[in-house]
Amino acid sequence: MKTKWAVPSIVLCSLLQAGGQQSHEWIRGISIGMNPDGRPRLSWAAVAGHRYAIESVEVLEGNWERQGTVAAESSAAEWVDASATAATRFYRISDLGEETSAGISTDIALQAGDLLPAELLGAYEISSQAAGEAVQVATQLSGSQVPVTTGTLTQDSTGRVSYVAQPVDQLRVLRHGYPELVLTIHEFNLNTGIYEWTQEVDGSNVRIRFEPGMQADSIRITGTYLSPMIPDLPWELDILMRRSGFSDTSGGGTHQLSDVTTTGTVDGHGVSLTLETRQRFEIITTSNPSRSASTNESWNNSTLRIGGETFEWLNATKRKSFSDGVISQYQEYWNATGELRRNGQPFATYRKMVQPFAGSQLQLLFQLVLPDRVIEIESWMIRI
């Protein structure tokens, strides 16, 4: 259900310039308004030619998520939150600096080089679940004994879902309040476990093929992808994920491990990213009492080319841990290490920072420290 927004429920905080640089200059002239459709509109004083990132979080203990970027064409900039649904949302705006000839700043390209692999893995998992559920619901509503991979599913404002058998070459999913999802199912083989589909949604058009393996499953993704980090820059994907792991449900709980390596290319206008990353996620849960503990680790050895320069990550490593979904061991376990090189020379290093925030909270930051500035990669809030 959509929430009707009211101006008092919109709160802005941490409106820092230069993407978390140590200078901490404030962005000036910030104002909040409401569009006729009830969506919040942010406005601020800008520098022409600079790109600004807008991030949000619905509770300060959560992880800040980038909602979009804006390229300022004059001394003023604005942005409308088209995805707002919660009653309260915190925002922050950061100045990413001047754009390169590629159409984005080097800072935001470096952030993409760090964060995009995890985003693509998450996007695949969402797409896989959506495609599987769409086929399952279409099959149930049609009364078919075999998987139904075409037609139209429609969900109205009350949540009721209906099915019609047209079109005969695609499976369309229409959900109230969401963009249309169009699936073209190329292969759906319950015997071999091979699934292949094309997904069109929100400007993205990607083809995904999943094949199970003895040692590792393979996931091939190709096509055009629009990232929430840089929504006005389409990426052309040609990547391969290889995923291994297990799921053990014995002993009254679960133990799950997922280990994913990603290779391939991600190309944008004037930006080229050659991926070589690994992501490892492990979670243990108990049912009585209901508890969970998880760790998330990533390693990055990718290469980015932008504006005639080459940037290389050298074993950039990030570690996180959670207990019952809340940050744990932030002093002992959480860490960010590794190096970034520019044109073959040492250029930047990763670090973890913990600093006081509002009230009884701490802000945990993963940062990339450059010679003249600091780029914020991730930000988490800790209640103490």
N, C-alpha and C positions, 0 to 999 in steps of 0.2 A: 504494500500500500504506500502511495506517495504521501509525504508529509508536506503540509502547506507551510511555507517558510514565513517567518516574521523577522523584521530587521533586528530586534533585540537578541535573537538567537544566533546571530552571526558574530563570531569573535575572531579578530586577527591578532597574531602574535609573532614575535621573532622576525620582523620584516627587515632582514639584514641584506646589505649590498654585497656584491661580489661573491655570491655562492658560498658564504661562510668564511670569507677572508678574515684574517685577524684584525683588519682595520675596523670592522664593525660600524661602518657608516650607515646611518639610517636612510632608507628610501623615504622621500618626502611626498607630501600632498596626497596621502592615501585617503580615499573615501569609499563608502559602501552605498550602493543603491539597489533597487529591485527592478527587474524587468517586468513588463506587463504580464508575462507568463509566470511570475513568481520566483524566477531564478535570481540568485544574488549576482551583482555586478561590482567588480573591484576596479577602481581607477587609481592612478598614481602618477607622480611626476617622473618622467623618463629621460633618457639620453638617446637621441636619434641614432640609429644604427646598432644599438645594444639589444640583446635578447634577454628576456626575463623569464624565470621559471616560477610557476605557482605550485605549491605543495599544500596538502591538507592532511588533517587527522581529526577524527571524531572524538577521541579521548586523548588527553595529553600523554598517557602512558603508552599509547600506540606508536606504530612506526609511520613516519611521514611518507606520504605517497605523492609522486608528481602527477598533477592533473593536466598540465599543459605548459606550453611556452608561448611567449608573445614577442614578436620582433617589432620594436618601437620605430615608427616612421617619423615621429615628431617628438616634442617635449612632453607629450602626454601619452599614456597607454592605458588600456582597459582590457578586462577579461571577464567572461560570463561563465559561471559554473553550471554547465548543462547537465551534470550528473548528480546534482545535489538531491539527496533524499532524506538525510538524517535531520533531526530537530536542531542539532548544534554541530558546527564544524569550525575548526580552527584553521587559519591560513597563514602561510608565510610566503613572501616574494623575495627572490634573490636575483641580483644583476649578474648575468653570465658573461658580460663583456661584449666586445665587438664581434660581429659575425665574420667568418672567413669567406673566401670566394666560394666555398662549398655551400654557403647559405646557413650554416650554424657556427657557433663559436667553438673554439678548440676545447674549452672547458666542458661544454655539454657533450661534445664528441667523446671526451675521455670518460665522462660519467656513463655514457652509453656503452663504451667498451667494457666497463666494469659490470654494469647492471643488466645489460641486454641478454646475456646467456640465461640468467635465472628467469627473466621475464618470458623468454621464448619457451622455456621448459614449462612454466606455469600456464602460458597460453595454449601449449599442446595439451596439457592435462585437462584444461577447461573444454577445449574443442573435442577431445576424445570422449569426455563424459557427456557433452551435449549431443554429439552424434549418436552415441550408444543409446541414450535415453530417448532421443527422437525416434529412432528405429523401433525401440521397444514399445513406446506408446502408440506409434502408428500401427504396429502389428497387433497390439491388443484391441485398439478401437476398430480396426478393420475386420477383426475376427479371423484373420489369416493364420494358417498353420506354418507358414514360412515367413522369414523376415521381410517386412515391407519397407522399401527404401525410396519410395516416391509418394507424392501427394502433398497435402497441406495440413499442418496442425495449427489450430487457432486457439489461443487462451484468452478469454475475455476478462474484464475487470474483476469478476467474482472468483476467478481461478478455474472456471469450467473450461475443459479442453474438448474440442471437436475435431473431426478428421473428415476430409474429402479426398477422393482418389486422384485429383488433378493438382499439378501437372503430372505427366507420366515419365518425365526424365529427371526430375529433381524432387527433393524433400524440403519443403519450405516450412519454417517455424515462425509463427506470428504470435508474439507475446505482448500483452497490454503493457505499455510503458517501456518497451525495449525495442532496439533496432531489429529489423527483419534479418533472420538467419536463413541462408540458402545453402543446402547441402546437395552435392552431387556424389552419390555413392558409387564408386567404381568397382569395389570388391568388398563383400561382406561374407566371409567364409567361416562359419562356425566350426568346421572340421579342422582346418589348418590354422585357424587363429589369425589369418591375414586379413587386414582391413585397410581399405584405401578410400579416401574421400577428398573432395574439394569443398572448402568452406568460404563463403562470401558473406562478410558482415562488416559494417562500419568502414567501408573503403578498403578492407583487406581482402585478398583473394589468394589463398594458399592451398596447396595440395599436400596431403599427409598420407604416408604409407607406413603401416605398422606391421612388422614381421617378427614373430617369436623366434628365439634361438636357444640352443642348448646352454651356452655360456652367457649370452646377453641378448636382449631384444634390440632390434634396430628400428629407428624412427627417422624417416627421410621427410624433410619439409622443404618445399620449393614454392616460389610465387612471391606476391607482393604483400608486405606486412606494414601496417601503420602502428607505431608504438605510441602509447600514451605519453612517453617521455618527450617525443618529438612528433606530434601529431601531423605536422605539415610537411614531414619528410618521409616519403614512402621508401621502405627498404626492400631490396630484392634478395630473397633468401635462397640459398642452396646449402643446406646443412644436414648433417647426419648425427643423430644422437644414438649412443649405445648404452643401454640401461641394464644393469644387473642388480641382484638383491634377493630378498626373501621376505616372507610373511609367516610368522609362527603364532598360532592362536592357542597353543597348548598351555596348560597350567593356570587357567583362569584369567588370562590377560592376553596381550598381543605384543609381539616384538617384530618391528618392520624396519627394513634397511633398503634404501635406494641409492645406487651409485651410478651417476650419469656422466659420460664424457661426451663433449660436443665439439665437432670439427666442421669446417666448411667456410663459406663466405657470406657476408652480409654487406651489400653495397647500396649506398644512397647517392644522391647527387653530389659528386665531388668527395665522397667519403667511402672508404673501403675498409672493412673489418674482416680479418682472417681469424677465425675462432679456433682456440685450442684451450678448452676449459674442462674442469671436472667439478661436479657437485655431489656431495654425499649428505644424505639425510637419514637419521636413525631416531626411532621413537619406541619407547616401551610404555605400555599402559597396564594398569590393573583395574579390575572391575569392582572389587570389594576390599577397601574403599576405592572409589573412582579417582585414580591418580595418573599422571603422565610425566615423563621426562624425555627430552629430545635434544639432539644436537644437529647443527647445520654447518657444514664446512664447504669451502669452495677454493679452487686453485685456478689461477688465470695465467696463461702464457700466450695470449693473443697478440696480434699485430694490427695497428690502426694506421691508415694513411689518409692524411687530410692536408690540403693547402701546400702540397709539395714536401711535407715532412712525414717521417715515419716514427711511430711510437710503439715500443715493445714492452709488454708486461713480462717481468721475470719472476715467476713463482709468487705472484701476488696472492696471499692467503688470508681468508677471513674465517673466523670461528665464532659461533653463537651457541648458547644453550638456554633451555627453557624448562621450567617445572610447572606443571599444570597450566601451561600456556603463558606463564609470566617469566620475564627475564630472570635467570639464575646465574650464579658464579660470574658476575660481570667483572669482578676484579681478577679472578684466577683463570677463567677459561676464555672469556671473550678476548679477541685480539685481531689485529690487522697488521700484516707485515708484508714485505716484498718491495720490489723496485720497478720503476718505470724508466725506460731509456728513450731519448729523443735522438734520432739519426745516429744511433750506435753509442751515444754518450750518456752517462748517468744524468738523470733529470729530476726525478721525484721519488719519494718513498711513502709507504703507507704507515699510518699510525692510528692507535686508539686513544681517544680523549674522553675523560669523564669530568664534567664540570657542573657546578650548582645551577639549578634552574628555579622557577617560581615555587615558593612554598617549600614543602618537604619533598622535593623532587630533584633528581639528577638527570642530566642530559648525557647520553653515551653517543659518541660520534666516531665513525670511521672516516678518516680524512686522507687525501692525497696531498702531500706537502711539496709544493713547487718552489723554485728559488725566490719568486716574488709574490706568491699568494698560496692560499690553501683552498682546495676544492673539497667540499663536503660530499661524501659518497653515500653514507647512510646516517640516519639520526634516530635514536630510540630514547624514550622517556622511562625513568625508573622512579617509582615511589618508595621512599625510605621512611 
